Amino acid sequence: MVAITIPENYGAVITVALGAIPVLGFVHGIITGRQRKAAKVPYPHSYATQEQCRENAKAEQFNCAQRAHANFLENASQTMLFTLVAGLKYPQLAAGIGAAWVFFRTLFLYGYVYSGKPQGKGRMMGGFFWLAQGALWGLSVFGVGRDLISI
C-alpha cells in the first residue's frame, strides 16, 4: 500500500490548479464568445476565413482570441496536473510557479487579442508561460516522480 501525505499548505496548490487555471479558461471563453459575436462568425465555424478577415478587422481579432483559447486548452490540463503533483513535495514553489503560469497566460491572451500587433504577435508578451510549465513538469518528474519510483 502506498500512502501519499498531503502537506499542510497544499491549499495554495489547489487554489492555483483547481481555481485560478479554470477561472482563466472561463475568461478565455467569454472573450472568445464576445469576439465571435463582433466578428459575425456563425457556429459551427471555428475561425473566420481570410476573406472575412480582410473585410472586418474584428474577424482577425476573433481568430486571435480563438487561437489563444485553443492554445490554453492544449496546455491547461497538464499544467493543472503538474501543479498538483509538484505540490505534494514542493507546495509553496508549485503554487508560486503555477501562479506565474496564470500571470503569463493572461499576458499571452491580452497580447494575442488586444495588442493590435499583426498576426497575433503580441502573444509573445506572455511567452514565459513555457518556462513556468517546464519548471512544473521538472518538479513533477524529477522531484516527486523520483520518490514514487523508489517505493
DSSP file with accessible surface (Angstrom, degrees, kcal/mol):
  #  RESIDUE AA STRUCTURE BP1 BP2  ACC     N-H-->O    O-->H-N    N-H-->O    O-->H-N    TCO  KAPPA ALPHA  PHI   PSI    X-CA   Y-CA   Z-CA
    1    1 A M              0   0  233      0, 0.0     2,-0.5     0, 0.0     0, 0.0   0.000 360.0 360.0 360.0 140.0    0.0    0.0    0.0
    2    2 A V        -     0   0   83    149,-0.0     2,-0.5     2,-0.0   149,-0.0  -0.918 360.0-159.1-109.8 130.1    1.2    3.5   -0.9
    3    3 A A        -     0   0   85     -2,-0.5     2,-0.6     2,-0.0     0, 0.0  -0.919   1.9-158.1-109.5 131.3    0.4    6.4    1.3
    4    4 A I        -     0   0  105     -2,-0.5     2,-0.5     2,-0.0    -2,-0.0  -0.953   9.7-148.9-109.3 122.8    0.6   10.0    0.0
    5    5 A T        -     0   0  117     -2,-0.6    -2,-0.0    83,-0.1     0, 0.0  -0.809   6.0-147.6 -93.9 125.7    1.0   12.7    2.5
    6    6 A I        -     0   0   96     -2,-0.5    82,-0.1     1,-0.0    83,-0.1  -0.821  22.1-123.4 -92.1 123.5   -0.6   16.0    1.7
    7    7 A P    >   -     0   0   33      0, 0.0     3,-1.6     0, 0.0     4,-0.1  -0.275  19.1-115.9 -65.0 153.8    1.4   18.9    3.1
    8    8 A E  G >  S+     0   0  205      1,-0.3     3,-0.5     2,-0.1    -2,-0.0   0.851 114.4  50.1 -57.0 -39.1   -0.4   21.4    5.4
    9    9 A N  G >  S+     0   0   67      1,-0.2     3,-0.9     2,-0.1     4,-0.5   0.061  73.4 113.5 -93.7  29.5    0.0   24.3    3.0
   10   10 A Y  G <>  +     0   0   24     -3,-1.6     4,-2.1     1,-0.2     3,-0.4   0.662  55.1  84.4 -73.0 -14.5   -1.4   22.3    0.0
   11   11 A G  H <> S+     0   0   43     -3,-0.5     4,-2.5     1,-0.2    -1,-0.2   0.863  85.6  54.6 -57.5 -36.5   -4.4   24.6   -0.1
   12   12 A A  H <> S+     0   0   52     -3,-0.9     4,-2.0     2,-0.2    -1,-0.2   0.884 106.4  52.3 -65.5 -36.1   -2.5   27.2   -2.2
   13   13 A V  H  > S+     0   0    0     -4,-0.5     4,-3.0    -3,-0.4     5,-0.3   0.940 111.2  46.1 -63.8 -46.6   -1.7   24.5   -4.7
   14   14 A I  H  X S+     0   0   74     -4,-2.1     4,-2.7     1,-0.2     5,-0.4   0.903 108.6  57.0 -63.9 -39.0   -5.3   23.6   -5.0
   15   15 A T  H  X>S+     0   0   95     -4,-2.5     5,-2.5    -5,-0.2     4,-0.6   0.908 115.1  36.8 -59.3 -42.4   -6.3   27.3   -5.3
   16   16 A V  I  <>S+     0   0   15     -4,-2.0     5,-2.3     3,-0.2    -2,-0.2   0.967 123.4  39.9 -73.9 -52.7   -4.0   27.7   -8.3
   17   17 A A  I  <5S+     0   0    0     -4,-3.0    -3,-0.2     1,-0.2    -2,-0.2   0.876 131.6  23.4 -69.4 -40.1   -4.5   24.3  -10.0
   18   18 A L  I  <5S+     0   0   95     -4,-2.7    -1,-0.2    -5,-0.3    -3,-0.2   0.396 134.6  31.8-109.8   2.6   -8.3   23.9   -9.5
   19   19 A G  I  X5S+     0   0   28     -4,-0.6     4,-2.2    -5,-0.4    -3,-0.2   0.654 120.3  33.0-117.8 -70.9   -9.2   27.6   -9.0
   20   20 A A  I  ><S+     0   0   36     -5,-2.5     4,-2.4     1,-0.2     5,-0.2   0.890 117.7  51.4 -64.8 -42.4   -7.2   30.1  -10.9
   21   21 A I  H  ><S+     0   0    1     -5,-2.3     4,-2.0     1,-0.2    -1,-0.2   0.960 113.1  44.0 -65.1 -48.7   -6.4   28.0  -14.0
   22   22 A P  H  > S+     0   0   56      0, 0.0     4,-2.1     0, 0.0    -1,-0.2   0.891 111.9  54.4 -62.7 -35.2  -10.1   27.0  -14.6
   23   23 A V  H  X S+     0   0   91     -4,-2.2     4,-2.4     1,-0.2    -2,-0.2   0.924 106.8  51.1 -62.9 -42.1  -11.2   30.7  -14.0
   24   24 A L  H  X S+     0   0   11     -4,-2.4     4,-2.5     1,-0.2    -1,-0.2   0.898 107.7  53.4 -62.3 -36.5   -8.7   31.8  -16.7
   25   25 A G  H  X S+     0   0   13     -4,-2.0     4,-2.1     2,-0.2    -1,-0.2   0.903 107.7  50.6 -62.2 -39.8  -10.2   29.2  -19.0
   26   26 A F  H  X S+     0   0  147     -4,-2.1     4,-2.3     2,-0.2    -2,-0.2   0.918 109.2  50.9 -63.1 -42.7  -13.7   30.7  -18.3
   27   27 A V  H  X S+     0   0   56     -4,-2.4     4,-2.7     1,-0.2     5,-0.2   0.921 107.7  53.7 -61.6 -43.2  -12.3   34.2  -19.1
   28   28 A H  H  X S+     0   0    0     -4,-2.5     4,-2.8     1,-0.2    -1,-0.2   0.920 108.6  49.8 -55.1 -46.4  -10.9   32.9  -22.4
   29   29 A G  H  X S+     0   0   32     -4,-2.1     4,-2.5     2,-0.2    -2,-0.2   0.901 110.6  48.7 -62.3 -41.6  -14.3   31.5  -23.3
   30   30 A I  H  X S+     0   0   63     -4,-2.3     4,-2.4     2,-0.2     5,-0.2   0.947 113.6  46.2 -63.8 -47.6  -16.1   34.8  -22.5
   31   31 A I  H  X S+     0   0   23     -4,-2.7     4,-2.5     1,-0.2    -2,-0.2   0.933 113.9  48.4 -62.7 -44.1  -13.5   36.9  -24.5
   32   32 A T  H  X S+     0   0    7     -4,-2.8     4,-2.6    -5,-0.2    -1,-0.2   0.919 111.0  50.9 -64.5 -41.0  -13.7   34.4  -27.5
   33   33 A G  H  X S+     0   0   29     -4,-2.5     4,-2.1    -5,-0.2    -1,-0.2   0.912 111.2  47.6 -61.9 -42.5  -17.5   34.5  -27.4
   34   34 A R  H  X S+     0   0  179     -4,-2.4     4,-2.3     1,-0.2    -1,-0.2   0.899 112.6  49.1 -65.6 -39.6  -17.6   38.3  -27.5
   35   35 A Q  H  X S+     0   0   16     -4,-2.5     4,-2.3    -5,-0.2    27,-0.2   0.883 108.6  53.8 -68.0 -37.0  -15.1   38.4  -30.3
   36   36 A R  H  X>S+     0   0   19     -4,-2.6     5,-1.8     2,-0.2     4,-1.0   0.932 109.8  47.7 -60.1 -46.1  -17.1   35.8  -32.3
   37   37 A K  H ><5S+     0   0  177     -4,-2.1     3,-0.6     1,-0.2    -2,-0.2   0.933 113.1  47.4 -62.6 -45.4  -20.2   37.9  -32.0
   38   38 A A  H 3<5S+     0   0   45     -4,-2.3    -1,-0.2     1,-0.2    -2,-0.2   0.855 114.3  47.3 -64.8 -34.0  -18.4   41.1  -33.0
   39   39 A A  H 3<5S-     0   0    4     -4,-2.3    -1,-0.2    19,-0.3    -2,-0.2   0.597 104.6-132.3 -82.2 -12.9  -16.8   39.3  -36.0
   40   40 A K  T <<5 +     0   0  169     -4,-1.0    -3,-0.2    -3,-0.6    -4,-0.1   0.908  48.6 156.7  59.4  44.5  -20.1   37.8  -37.0
   41   41 A V      < -     0   0    5     -5,-1.8    -1,-0.2    -6,-0.1    -2,-0.1  -0.903  33.0-143.4-100.3 111.4  -18.6   34.3  -37.4
   42   42 A P    >   -     0   0   72      0, 0.0     3,-1.3     0, 0.0    -5,-0.0  -0.360  27.1 -74.7 -76.8 154.7  -21.5   31.9  -37.0
   43   43 A Y  T 3  S+     0   0  169      1,-0.3     3,-0.1    -2,-0.1     0, 0.0  -0.506 109.8  36.1 -70.4 147.5  -21.3   28.5  -35.3
   44   44 A P  T 3  S+     0   0  112      0, 0.0    -1,-0.3     0, 0.0     2,-0.2  -0.910  93.3 100.3 -95.5  15.6  -20.1   25.8  -36.1
   45   45 A H    <   -     0   0  111     -3,-1.3     3,-0.1     1,-0.2    -4,-0.0  -0.430  53.9-160.5 -68.6 128.9  -17.2   27.6  -37.8
   46   46 A S  S    S+     0   0   69     -2,-0.2     2,-0.3     1,-0.1    -1,-0.2   0.810  70.6  18.2 -78.7 -31.8  -14.1   27.7  -35.6
   47   47 A Y  S    S-     0   0   91     19,-0.0     2,-0.2    20,-0.0    -1,-0.1  -0.948  80.1-104.4-138.6 158.5  -12.4   30.5  -37.4
   48   48 A A        -     0   0    8     11,-0.4    -7,-0.1    -2,-0.3     2,-0.0  -0.541  43.6-113.6 -77.4 148.0  -13.1   33.4  -39.7
   49   49 A T     >  -     0   0   76     -2,-0.2     4,-2.2     1,-0.1     5,-0.2  -0.309  25.8-106.8 -75.4 167.4  -12.0   33.0  -43.3
   50   50 A Q  H  > S+     0   0  157      1,-0.2     4,-2.0     2,-0.2     5,-0.2   0.887 123.0  54.1 -61.4 -37.6   -9.2   35.1  -44.8
   51   51 A E  H  > S+     0   0  115      2,-0.2     4,-1.9     1,-0.2    -1,-0.2   0.928 107.5  49.1 -62.8 -45.0  -11.9   36.9  -46.8
   52   52 A Q  H  > S+     0   0   54      1,-0.2     4,-1.9     2,-0.2     7,-0.3   0.894 110.0  52.5 -61.2 -38.4  -13.8   37.7  -43.6
   53   53 A C  H  < S+     0   0   20     -4,-2.2     7,-0.3     1,-0.2    -1,-0.2   0.860 107.8  50.6 -66.9 -36.5  -10.6   39.0  -42.0
   54   54 A R  H  < S+     0   0  181     -4,-2.0    -1,-0.2     1,-0.2    -2,-0.2   0.865 116.7  41.3 -67.3 -35.1   -9.9   41.3  -45.0
   55   55 A E  H  < S+     0   0  144     -4,-1.9     2,-0.4     1,-0.2    -2,-0.2   0.731 124.3  31.7 -83.9 -24.1  -13.4   42.7  -44.8
   56   56 A N    >X  -     0   0   52     -4,-1.9     3,-1.6    -5,-0.2     4,-0.9  -0.928  57.9-158.1-144.0 113.0  -13.7   43.0  -41.0
   57   57 A A  H 3> S+     0   0   84     -2,-0.4     4,-1.8     1,-0.3     3,-0.2   0.801  96.1  65.0 -60.7 -27.4  -10.8   43.7  -38.6
   58   58 A K  H 3> S+     0   0   97      1,-0.2     4,-2.4     2,-0.2    -1,-0.3   0.791  93.6  61.0 -65.8 -27.1  -12.9   42.1  -35.8
   59   59 A A  H <> S+     0   0    0     -3,-1.6     4,-2.3    -7,-0.3   -11,-0.4   0.916 104.4  47.3 -66.8 -41.8  -12.7   38.8  -37.6
   60   60 A E  H  X S+     0   0   78     -4,-0.9     4,-2.1    -7,-0.3    -2,-0.2   0.912 111.6  51.3 -64.2 -40.3   -8.9   38.8  -37.3
   61   61 A Q  H  X S+     0   0   42     -4,-1.8     4,-2.4     1,-0.2    -2,-0.2   0.899 108.5  51.8 -64.8 -38.6   -9.2   39.7  -33.7
   62   62 A F  H  X S+     0   0    0     -4,-2.4     4,-3.1   -27,-0.2     5,-0.2   0.932 107.1  52.8 -61.8 -45.5  -11.7   36.8  -33.2
   63   63 A N  H  X S+     0   0   29     -4,-2.3     4,-2.5     1,-0.2    -2,-0.2   0.904 109.6  49.4 -57.9 -39.6   -9.2   34.4  -34.8
   64   64 A C  H  X S+     0   0   12     -4,-2.1     4,-2.5     2,-0.2    -1,-0.2   0.918 112.4  47.1 -65.6 -43.0   -6.5   35.5  -32.4
   65   65 A A  H  X S+     0   0    0     -4,-2.4     4,-2.4     2,-0.2    -2,-0.2   0.918 112.8  49.8 -63.7 -42.5   -8.9   35.1  -29.4
   66   66 A Q  H  X S+     0   0   29     -4,-3.1     4,-2.5     1,-0.2    -2,-0.2   0.911 112.7  46.3 -64.1 -42.0   -9.9   31.6  -30.7
   67   67 A R  H  X S+     0   0   75     -4,-2.5     4,-2.7    -5,-0.2     5,-0.2   0.903 111.3  51.6 -69.7 -39.1   -6.3   30.5  -31.2
   68   68 A A  H  X S+     0   0    0     -4,-2.5     4,-2.2     2,-0.2    -2,-0.2   0.922 112.3  47.5 -61.0 -41.9   -5.3   31.9  -27.7
   69   69 A H  H  X S+     0   0   36     -4,-2.4     4,-2.6     2,-0.2    -2,-0.2   0.923 111.8  49.1 -66.0 -43.6   -8.2   29.9  -26.2
   70   70 A A  H  X S+     0   0   24     -4,-2.5     4,-2.0     1,-0.2    -2,-0.2   0.924 111.1  49.9 -62.6 -42.6   -7.2   26.7  -28.1
   71   71 A N  H  X S+     0   0   19     -4,-2.7     4,-0.9     1,-0.2    -1,-0.2   0.899 109.4  52.3 -64.2 -38.3   -3.6   27.0  -27.0
   72   72 A F  H >X S+     0   0    5     -4,-2.2     4,-2.6     1,-0.2     3,-1.1   0.947 109.5  48.7 -59.5 -47.8   -4.8   27.5  -23.4
   73   73 A L  H 3X S+     0   0  100     -4,-2.6     4,-0.6     1,-0.3    -1,-0.2   0.838 106.7  57.2 -63.6 -31.4   -6.9   24.3  -23.7
   74   74 A E  H 3< S+     0   0  105     -4,-2.0    -1,-0.3    -5,-0.2    -2,-0.2   0.739 121.4  26.6 -68.4 -23.3   -3.9   22.4  -25.1
   75   75 A N  H <X S+     0   0    8     -3,-1.1     4,-1.8    -4,-0.9    -2,-0.2   0.620 101.4  78.7-115.7 -19.3   -1.8   23.3  -22.1
   76   76 A A  H  X S+     0   0    8     -4,-2.6     4,-2.7     1,-0.2     5,-0.2   0.916  90.6  51.4 -65.9 -45.7   -4.1   23.8  -19.1
   77   77 A S  H  X S+     0   0   85     -4,-0.6     4,-2.2     1,-0.2    -1,-0.2   0.922 112.8  44.6 -63.6 -43.2   -4.9   20.2  -18.1
   78   78 A Q  H  > S+     0   0   72      2,-0.2     4,-3.1     1,-0.2    -1,-0.2   0.898 113.1  52.0 -68.3 -34.7   -1.2   19.1  -18.0
   79   79 A T  H  X S+     0   0    0     -4,-1.8     4,-2.4     2,-0.2    -2,-0.2   0.907 108.4  51.0 -67.7 -39.1   -0.3   22.3  -16.1
   80   80 A M  H  X S+     0   0   43     -4,-2.7     4,-2.4     2,-0.2    -1,-0.2   0.943 113.2  45.8 -59.7 -46.4   -3.0   21.6  -13.6
   81   81 A L  H  X S+     0   0  100     -4,-2.2     4,-2.7     1,-0.2     5,-0.3   0.935 112.0  50.2 -63.8 -47.0   -1.7   18.1  -13.1
   82   82 A F  H  X S+     0   0   32     -4,-3.1     4,-2.9     1,-0.2     5,-0.3   0.898 111.3  50.0 -58.8 -40.2    1.9   19.2  -12.9
   83   83 A T  H  X S+     0   0    0     -4,-2.4     4,-2.1    -5,-0.2    -1,-0.2   0.939 112.1  46.6 -65.1 -46.0    1.0   21.7  -10.2
   84   84 A L  H  < S+     0   0   38     -4,-2.4     4,-0.4    -5,-0.2    -2,-0.2   0.913 117.7  42.6 -63.6 -41.7   -1.0   19.2   -8.2
   85   85 A V  H >< S+     0   0   41     -4,-2.7     3,-1.5     1,-0.2     4,-0.5   0.952 115.1  47.8 -71.9 -48.2    1.8   16.6   -8.3
   86   86 A A  H >X S+     0   0    0     -4,-2.9     4,-2.9    -5,-0.3     3,-1.3   0.865 104.3  63.6 -60.8 -33.2    4.7   19.0   -7.8
   87   87 A G  T 3< S+     0   0    0     -4,-2.1    -1,-0.3    -5,-0.3    -2,-0.2   0.684  85.5  73.5 -66.5 -17.3    2.8   20.5   -4.8
   88   88 A L  T <4 S+     0   0   45     -3,-1.5    -1,-0.3    -4,-0.4    -2,-0.2   0.845 118.4  15.3 -63.9 -33.3    3.0   17.2   -3.0
   89   89 A K  T <4 S+     0   0   80     -3,-1.3    -2,-0.2    -4,-0.5    -1,-0.2   0.720 141.4  30.6-108.6 -33.6    6.7   17.8   -2.3
   90   90 A Y     X  +     0   0   68     -4,-2.9     4,-3.0    -5,-0.2     5,-0.3  -0.593  67.1 162.8-126.6  67.0    7.1   21.5   -3.0
   91   91 A P  H  > S+     0   0   14      0, 0.0     4,-2.4     0, 0.0     5,-0.2   0.911  76.3  41.4 -61.4 -45.1    3.7   23.1   -2.2
   92   92 A Q  H  > S+     0   0  146      2,-0.2     4,-2.4     1,-0.2     5,-0.2   0.923 118.4  46.6 -69.6 -42.0    4.9   26.8   -2.0
   93   93 A L  H  > S+     0   0   89      2,-0.2     4,-2.9     1,-0.2     5,-0.3   0.935 114.1  47.8 -64.6 -45.1    7.1   26.5   -5.0
   94   94 A A  H  X S+     0   0    0     -4,-3.0     4,-2.7     1,-0.2    -2,-0.2   0.916 113.0  48.2 -63.4 -43.0    4.5   24.7   -7.1
   95   95 A A  H  X S+     0   0    9     -4,-2.4     4,-2.4    -5,-0.3    -1,-0.2   0.913 113.6  48.0 -64.2 -41.1    1.8   27.3   -6.1
   96   96 A G  H  X S+     0   0   44     -4,-2.4     4,-2.1     2,-0.2    -2,-0.2   0.929 114.6  43.8 -65.6 -44.7    4.1   30.2   -7.0
   97   97 A I  H  X S+     0   0   31     -4,-2.9     4,-2.4     2,-0.2    -2,-0.2   0.903 113.5  52.5 -68.2 -38.5    5.2   28.8  -10.3
   98   98 A G  H  X S+     0   0    0     -4,-2.7     4,-2.2    -5,-0.3    -2,-0.2   0.909 109.1  49.5 -62.1 -40.6    1.6   27.9  -11.1
   99   99 A A  H  X S+     0   0   49     -4,-2.4     4,-2.4     1,-0.2    -1,-0.2   0.893 109.4  52.1 -65.5 -37.5    0.5   31.4  -10.3
  100  100 A A  H  X S+     0   0   34     -4,-2.1     4,-3.0     2,-0.2     5,-0.2   0.902 106.9  53.6 -63.7 -39.8    3.3   32.7  -12.6
  101  101 A W  H  X S+     0   0    0     -4,-2.4     4,-2.6     1,-0.2    -2,-0.2   0.931 109.1  48.4 -58.9 -45.4    2.0   30.4  -15.3
  102  102 A V  H  X S+     0   0   23     -4,-2.2     4,-2.0     2,-0.2    -2,-0.2   0.923 111.8  50.2 -61.7 -43.1   -1.5   32.0  -14.9
  103  103 A F  H  X S+     0   0  118     -4,-2.4     4,-2.1     1,-0.2    -2,-0.2   0.946 113.6  43.8 -60.2 -49.8    0.0   35.5  -15.0
  104  104 A F  H  X S+     0   0   51     -4,-3.0     4,-2.4     1,-0.2    -1,-0.2   0.863 111.5  53.7 -68.6 -32.8    2.0   34.8  -18.2
  105  105 A R  H  X S+     0   0    0     -4,-2.6     4,-2.5    -5,-0.2    -1,-0.2   0.864 107.3  52.5 -67.1 -33.2   -1.0   33.1  -19.8
  106  106 A T  H  X S+     0   0   63     -4,-2.0     4,-2.8     2,-0.2    -2,-0.2   0.925 110.4  47.0 -66.4 -43.2   -3.0   36.2  -19.0
  107  107 A L  H  X S+     0   0   48     -4,-2.1     4,-3.1     2,-0.2    19,-0.3   0.889 110.3  54.0 -62.6 -39.6   -0.4   38.3  -20.7
  108  108 A F  H  X S+     0   0   13     -4,-2.4     4,-2.5    18,-0.3    -2,-0.2   0.946 111.4  44.7 -58.6 -48.9   -0.4   35.9  -23.6
  109  109 A L  H  X S+     0   0    6     -4,-2.5     4,-2.4     2,-0.2     5,-0.4   0.947 115.5  46.7 -61.0 -50.8   -4.2   36.3  -24.0
  110  110 A Y  H  X>S+     0   0  125     -4,-2.8     4,-2.9     1,-0.2     5,-0.6   0.938 115.3  45.9 -59.0 -48.2   -4.1   40.0  -23.7
  111  111 A G  H  X5S+     0   0    0     -4,-3.1     4,-0.9     1,-0.2    12,-0.5   0.897 113.5  49.2 -63.7 -40.1   -1.2   40.4  -26.2
  112  112 A Y  H  <5S+     0   0   32     -4,-2.5    -1,-0.2    10,-0.4    10,-0.2   0.924 125.1  26.0 -64.8 -44.2   -2.7   38.0  -28.7
  113  113 A V  H  <5S+     0   0    7     -4,-2.4    -2,-0.2    -5,-0.2    -3,-0.2   0.880 132.6  24.7 -92.1 -41.5   -6.1   39.6  -28.7
  114  114 A Y  H  <5S+     0   0   94     -4,-2.9    -3,-0.2    -5,-0.4    -2,-0.1   0.492  92.7  86.6-112.2  -4.2   -5.7   43.3  -27.7
  115  115 A S  S  <<S-     0   0   38     -4,-0.9    -1,-0.1    -5,-0.6    -4,-0.1   0.754  81.5-136.4 -71.9 -24.0   -2.2   44.4  -28.6
  116  116 A G        +     0   0   76      1,-0.3    -1,-0.1    -5,-0.2    -4,-0.1   0.502  54.4 142.6  81.1   2.6   -3.0   45.3  -32.1
  117  117 A K    >   -     0   0  116     -6,-0.4     3,-1.1     1,-0.1     5,-0.3  -0.552  58.3-100.5 -77.5 141.8    0.1   43.7  -33.4
  118  118 A P  G >  S+     0   0   99      0, 0.0     3,-1.8     0, 0.0    -1,-0.1  -0.250  99.3  10.5 -63.9 149.5   -0.3   41.9  -36.7
  119  119 A Q  G 3  S-     0   0  133      1,-0.3    -2,-0.0     2,-0.1    -7,-0.0   0.752 125.5 -72.2  56.3  28.3   -0.7   38.1  -36.8
  120  120 A G  G X  S+     0   0    1     -3,-1.1     3,-2.1    -8,-0.1    -1,-0.3   0.707  86.2 148.4  67.4  20.1   -1.2   37.9  -33.1
  121  121 A K  G X   +     0   0  105     -3,-1.8     3,-1.6     1,-0.3     4,-0.1   0.682  55.7  79.6 -65.4 -13.3    2.5   38.6  -32.4
  122  122 A G  G >  S+     0   0    0    -11,-0.4     3,-1.9    -5,-0.3   -10,-0.4   0.692  72.3  81.6 -65.4 -14.4    1.5   40.4  -29.2
  123  123 A R  G X  S+     0   0   64     -3,-2.1     3,-2.0   -12,-0.5    -1,-0.3   0.764  70.9  78.4 -62.8 -21.8    1.2   37.0  -27.6
  124  124 A M  G X  S+     0   0  120     -3,-1.6     3,-1.4     1,-0.3    -1,-0.3   0.735  74.9  77.6 -61.2 -20.0    5.0   37.0  -27.2
  125  125 A M  G <  S+     0   0   76     -3,-1.9    -1,-0.3     1,-0.3     3,-0.2   0.833 104.8  33.3 -56.4 -33.1    4.4   39.2  -24.1
  126  126 A G  G X  S+     0   0    0     -3,-2.0     3,-2.0   -19,-0.3   -18,-0.3   0.223  80.9 117.0-109.9  15.2    3.3   36.1  -22.2
  127  127 A G  T X   +     0   0   25     -3,-1.4     3,-1.7     1,-0.3     4,-0.3   0.675  57.5  81.0 -60.7 -15.8    5.6   33.6  -23.8
  128  128 A F  T >>  +     0   0  118      1,-0.3     4,-1.6    -3,-0.2     3,-0.8   0.591  66.1  87.9 -69.0  -6.8    7.4   32.9  -20.5
  129  129 A F  H <> S+     0   0    0     -3,-2.0     4,-2.8     1,-0.2    -1,-0.3   0.842  79.7  64.1 -58.3 -28.9    4.5   30.6  -19.5
  130  130 A W  H <> S+     0   0  132     -3,-1.7     4,-2.5     1,-0.2    -1,-0.2   0.885 100.3  50.3 -62.2 -37.0    6.5   27.9  -21.3
  131  131 A L  H <> S+     0   0  119     -3,-0.8     4,-2.4    -4,-0.3    -1,-0.2   0.917 111.8  46.9 -67.1 -42.3    9.3   28.3  -18.7
  132  132 A A  H  X S+     0   0   10     -4,-1.6     4,-2.4     2,-0.2    -2,-0.2   0.924 113.0  49.2 -64.2 -43.0    6.8   28.0  -15.8
  133  133 A Q  H  X S+     0   0   13     -4,-2.8     4,-2.2     1,-0.2    -2,-0.2   0.917 112.0  48.7 -63.9 -41.7    5.2   25.0  -17.4
  134  134 A G  H  X S+     0   0   38     -4,-2.5     4,-2.7    -5,-0.2    -1,-0.2   0.889 109.7  52.2 -64.3 -39.6    8.6   23.3  -17.9
  135  135 A A  H  X S+     0   0   42     -4,-2.4     4,-2.6     2,-0.2    -2,-0.2   0.914 109.8  48.6 -64.4 -42.1    9.5   24.0  -14.3
  136  136 A L  H  X S+     0   0    0     -4,-2.4     4,-2.1     2,-0.2    -2,-0.2   0.904 111.2  50.5 -64.5 -40.4    6.3   22.4  -13.0
  137  137 A W  H  X S+     0   0  121     -4,-2.2     4,-2.9    -5,-0.2     5,-0.3   0.943 111.1  49.0 -60.4 -46.8    7.0   19.4  -15.3
  138  138 A G  H  X>S+     0   0   19     -4,-2.7     4,-2.5     1,-0.2     5,-1.0   0.914 110.8  49.1 -61.0 -44.2   10.5   19.1  -14.0
  139  139 A L  I  X>S+     0   0   30     -4,-2.6     5,-1.9     3,-0.2     4,-0.6   0.886 114.2  47.6 -62.5 -36.8    9.4   19.3  -10.3
  140  140 A S  I  <>S+     0   0   10     -4,-2.1     5,-2.5     3,-0.2    -2,-0.2   0.950 121.2  33.2 -68.3 -49.4    6.8   16.7  -11.0
  141  141 A V  I  <>S+     0   0   60     -4,-2.9     5,-0.5     3,-0.2    -2,-0.2   0.951 132.3  26.4 -76.7 -50.6    9.0   14.2  -12.8
  142  142 A F  I  <5S+     0   0  125     -4,-2.5    -3,-0.2    -5,-0.3    -2,-0.1   0.783 128.9  39.8 -89.6 -26.7   12.4   14.7  -11.1
  143  143 A G  I  X<S+     0   0    4     -5,-1.0     4,-0.6    -4,-0.6    -3,-0.2   0.955 133.9  12.9 -84.5 -59.4   11.2   15.9   -7.7
  144  144 A V  I  ><S+     0   0    9     -5,-1.9     4,-1.9     2,-0.2     3,-0.4   0.886 123.1  59.5 -88.1 -41.7    8.1   13.9   -6.9
  145  145 A G  I  ><S+     0   0   16     -5,-2.5     4,-2.2    -6,-0.3    -3,-0.2   0.879 101.0  56.0 -58.0 -37.8    8.4   11.1   -9.5
  146  146 A R  H  ><S+     0   0  152     -5,-0.5     4,-1.3     1,-0.2    -1,-0.2   0.900 108.0  48.9 -63.0 -39.1   11.8   10.0   -8.3
  147  147 A D  H  < S+     0   0   69     -4,-0.6    -1,-0.2    -3,-0.4     4,-0.2   0.877 110.7  50.2 -67.2 -38.6   10.3    9.5   -4.8
  148  148 A L  H >< S+     0   0   87     -4,-1.9     3,-1.1     1,-0.2    -2,-0.2   0.856 106.4  55.1 -69.4 -34.1    7.4    7.5   -6.2
  149  149 A I  H 3< S+     0   0  145     -4,-2.2    -1,-0.2     1,-0.2    -2,-0.2   0.862 100.7  59.4 -67.8 -32.5    9.7    5.2   -8.2
  150  150 A S  T 3<        0   0   97     -4,-1.3    -1,-0.2    -5,-0.2    -2,-0.2   0.557 360.0 360.0 -75.3  -4.0   11.7    4.3   -5.1
  151  151 A I    <         0   0  126     -3,-1.1  -149,-0.0    -4,-0.2    -3,-0.0  -0.299 360.0 360.0 -73.5 360.0    8.5    2.9   -3.5
